[in-house]
C-alpha cells in the first residue's frame, strides 16, 4: 500500500525515478480499486462510478510510467511508444523488467545501491 500512496502523492510529478516495485504494486492496487469501483457501480447500477475510478488512476499511472522510464535511463517521451499497438505492448514489458543500477541524468538510484 506504501507504493500506491507514494504514487498518488506524486500525482503530477514526472521528475525523478520509480522502481519496478513502485510500478507493479501501484498497478496491482489500481486494478483492485478499479474492480471495487466496477462492483459498486454494477450493484447500484451507476456506470459513472466506474468512470470515476478510472479517472482517479489515469494521470498517476502515466506519471508513474514516465518516472519508471527515467529509471531505465529513457526520456519520458518514450511513453508515446505505448500508442503503437504491438510495439507498445513489447516496450511496456521491457520497461518494467529492466533494472536500474546507478545514477542517471533523471536522478539518483531510488534503491540506494
N, C-alpha and C positions, 0 to 999 in steps of 0.2 A: 504494500500500500504506500510505502515511502516513495517509490518511484513514480507512482501515479500522482501523488500530491505535489511532488517536485515538478513534474511536467505541467501540472495545472497552475502552479505558481509562476512558472516561466511561460505563461500563455502566449505572449507576443515576442518573446526573446529568441533571436536566431544566433546571437553571439555565443561563443564557447563551444563546448563539445558535449555529447551524450554517449554513454556507454551502451553496449548491447543490452545489458540487463535493464537499463532505463527504458530503452525502446521496447523490449519484449514484455516487460511487466506492465508498462502503460498500455500496450496493445491488448494484453490479456484482460486487464481490468476494464478497458473501454468496451471490449466485446461483451463482458459480463454485464456492465451497466447498460449497454445498448439492448441486450436481451431482456433485462429487467424493465426498461422503458417499453420495449415491444410487448412484453407480457401485460404490463399495466395498461398500455394502450388498447390491447385486444380485450382485456377484461371490461374496461369501461367504454369500449367502442369509440375511442377518440384517437385517430391516427396522427393528430397534431403532436401528441406526446412523443411518438417515435421520431418525428422530425426534430423536435426539441432536443432529444437525446443525441441525435446525430449532429446537430448544430453545435452543441456544447463541446464535442470532441473534435470537430473539424479543424479548427485553427491550431489547437495544441498538437494534433497529430502531424500536421505539416511542419510546424516549427521544430518539433522533436526530431522528425526525419532529417530536416536540414542540419540540426546540430549533430545528428548521427553521421551525416555526410562529412561534416567538419572533422569528426573523429577519425574517419578513414582518409583524411587529408584531401578531400574533394570540395569544390565550391558548392554552395547551396543551389546554384543554377542547375546542377545535375539532377535536381528534383524533377525538372521538366522531362527527363527521360522516362519517367513513370507514365507519361501520357501516351507513349508508344506501346501498344498492347503487348507484344511478345518480349521485346527488348526491355520494357519496363518491369515485367514480371521477373525476368532473369536478373536485372540490375537490383531489384528490391532484395532478393536473397543474397546477392553478392555484398551489398552494402550492410546487411545485417550479420553476415558470417565473418567478415574480416575483422581482425582485432587491431587495436591501436597499441603501440608500444612506447612511443616517445612524444615529446612536444612537437607541435607543428605551428604554422602561422595563425591558426584559428584558436590556439590556446594551449594551456598545459595539459598533460595527460590526466584525465579525470580519475584514473585508478591510482595515481600517485606513485607508480613504479619508477 
